[in-house]
Amino acid sequence: MRPLLIVKRIYLDSAATTPVAQEVLEAMLPFFSENFANASSSHSQGMAAREAVEISREKIAGKINALPHEIIFTSGGTESNNLALKGTAFSKLRGHIITTQVEHSCVLNSCGWLEKRGFDVTYLPVDKYGIVDPADVESAIQKDTFLTTIIHASNEIGTIEPIREIGEICRERGVCFHTDACQGFTKVPIDVEKDNIDLMTINAHKIYGPNGVGALYVRSGTEIEPLQHGGGHEFGLRSGTENVAGIVGFAKASEVITDEDIRRMTTLRDRLITRLSEIPDSGLNGHPTKRLCSNVNFYFKDIAGEALLARLDSKGIAASTGSACSSGSGQPSHVLCAIGLKPEEVSGSLRLTLGIYNTREEIDRAAETIREEVKLMRKQGCLCEK
């Protein structure tokens, strides 16, 4: 009998989620079985759990130059974005919101939900790289504009937005500024003071922490209403027993990615872009330089992206065609459509997102496999629908 050939899988879907780092797991374990008490309990075990939560709050606040009490722990990025948008809207009851056409689906769906309840929303266009013009933000501000929400870095194409300039405009015009920074947190320097940010969404599972925990930075004095009510946890903005183990893991995860990791990922990203650019009739989606160190998004002419994805999976390579949150929807990527790609380019796009554990050998193997599969698919006529 021929021996089974086992090929080590290559994970290139870190924008969807990352593995829990060993040091994060070790930090969390005691809070499942030893220090398991409710952080709101007044006995010594409860106070020990509370101390762990507050130390974690301080660590995360320090990462973005915020005050500890401005960090509100949530169940993740989706809840934080919902709290930011709906919470500020509920404090106003009516008014105008500015966003872009390339936001995460939870932001766009929240905006759509608010529109049905009487709020006005402006969806700003972006250029071919996915960048919104700060001048467009300024022009869109009206007398009743109370919130601007613009993603920090695209979860699909990796483009980093001019957040500081937009924040400055909003500050000068008295408009609250929110950014979804789940993809950029710990990979791109963020300073809520210098960047003029009033609300910011971050989470753990994109940075080698656990699923089910995130945070919303809320600048002191920002008008916002809670979405859920109960015991008044998280300074009254997010009632519910704190996920102590998750919060501890989140704080530890915020320390995992180092400057050396970022330099390494950037080098591997550029190597992968160079290799894929050698494939005929292909192109990079997103900005060539103003992009996350971990993101590579390519289109391949006359290729069905979903079919390519399946073939790569069978070869031991995990990737995606876009946001994991929209996977299986059957709808074309709204981000790729917004940057002006043709339908066949949208459906023939592939997202490859690196992590700190990827190696140069993996990148080279992935690039060669993609090259071979694209060539074979074109030869076999596995074309995208036009």
C-alpha positions, 0 to 999 in steps of 0.5 A, a space after each residue: 500500500 502506498 504511504 499516505 502523503 501528509 502535507 502541512 497546511 498553510 493558513 493564509 486567512 488571518 484576517 478572518 481569525 487567528 490561532 490563540 497564541 500559547 502565551 495568551 492561552 497560558 494567561 487565560 487558563 487560571 481564570 477558567 478553574 482557579 480564579 473563576 469568580 464573578 468580577 462583580 462579587 464583593 468577596 476576595 475571589 471576586 475582587 481578584 477577578 475584578 483586579 484582573 479585569 482592571 489590569 487588562 483594561 489598563 494594558 489595552 488603554 495604554 496601547 492606544 493612549 486612552 484612559 482605562 475607564 474609556 475602554 468598554 469590554 464587549 463580545 467582539 467587533 460586531 457588538 462594539 460597532 453596533 454599540 458605537 453607531 446605535 448608541 450614539 444615534 439613540 442619544 440623538 433620536 434623529 440626525 445625519 451619519 457619514 460612512 463609506 461604501 467599503 465598511 464592514 457589513 456590520 457597520 453598513 447593516 447598522 446604518 441601514 437599520 438606522 435609516 429605516 428608523 428615520 436617520 439620514 446616512 451618506 455613503 461616501 465613495 472611494 478611489 480605485 485603491 479604496 481610499 476615502 478623500 477627507 475633503 469628501 468627508 468635510 463636504 458631506 458634513 451637515 448641520 445635523 451630522 452627529 457621527 462619522 464612521 470610517 474603517 481604519 483598515 479594510 478587512 478585504 483589501 487591506 487599504 489603510 484610510 487617512 484616519 488622522 486627517 478625517 478625525 481632525 476634520 470631525 473634531 473641528 466641526 464638532 462631529 463624533 468620529 468612530 473607526 473600526 480598527 479590528 484589522 489594524 489594532 497592534 499592526 498599525 500605530 493608533 493614538 486616539 489623541 493624535 488621531 482625533 478618535 472619539 469611538 474605536 472598535 477593536 477585538 481579540 481574535 484578529 491578534 492571537 486572542 480568543 473569540 468572543 471578546 472585544 472592546 469599544 473605546 469611548 472618549 470621555 464625554 461622548 454621548 452614547 446610550 447602552 444597547 443592553 441593560 442589567 446590572 450596570 457593568 462596564 460603566 453602565 454601557 454594557 451590562 452583563 457578567 464580564 468574560 474575565 478569562 477572555 478579557 485577560 486573554 485580550 490584554 495578553 494578545 495585545 502584546 503578542 505582535 512585535 515590531 519585528 513581526 510587522 517587519 517580517 510580515 511586510 517582507 513576506 507580503 511584498 514577496 507574495 505580491 511580487 510572485 503573484 504579479 508574475 501571473 498573466 492577467 492578474 492585479 493587486 486590489 487595494 493600495 500598493 503601499 498604504 496597506 496592512 502588513 498582512 494583506 494581499 488581495 489579487 484578482 485573476 482574469 477569467 477565473 472563478 474565485 470560489 473554484 480557485 479557493 476550493 482547489 487551493 483548499 484541496 492542496 492544503 492552503 486556506 484562503 478566502 475570497 473576501 470577508 469571512 462574515 459575508 462568506 456564503 452570501 452569494 453576493 459580490 464583494 461590495 468593497 471590490 465593487 466600490 473600487 471599480 472592479 469589473 464583475 469578472 474581476 470581482 468574482 475572480 479575486 482572492 484574499 490571502 492574509 498572513 500571520 506571525 507564524 507564516 514562513 517564507 517557504 509557505 509563501 513560496 509554496 502558496 504562490 507557486 500553487 496559485 500560479 499552477 492552479 490558475 494556469 490549469 483552470 484557464 486551460 480547462 475553461 474554469 472561467 468566472 461567470 460574466 
